[in-house]
Amino acid sequence: MKTKHVWITQYALTRGIEEYQSVEVDGSGNASVPDGNTSWGNRFVRAVHVHFSLADAQKRAEKMRRAKIDLLNRQTTKLIHLQIKVVQR
């Protein structure tokens, strides 16, 4: 494992892009980052959320944002067309 400066986009839509100065990254690109919210101290981050430049992290966060907007648009469309049925039992 190598220690690198990384940006994490795992929670980009809620916490924002997280920057870490020194994180262990394995050969697959997965990382183990310090996290005060867990009892064991670190959390596992998949390679898709680990970036070695801020520009790459921002591109990924924008892609995540657009995907979330598309999902909400689909859900809104379904709700607009939803008809409530009365079921007699």
Secondary structure, DSSP 8 states (H G I E B T S, - for coil): -EEEEEEE-TTTTTT--EEEEEEEE-TTS-EEEE-TTSTTSEEEE-GGGEESSHHHHHHHHHHHHHHHHHHHHHHHHHHHH--------
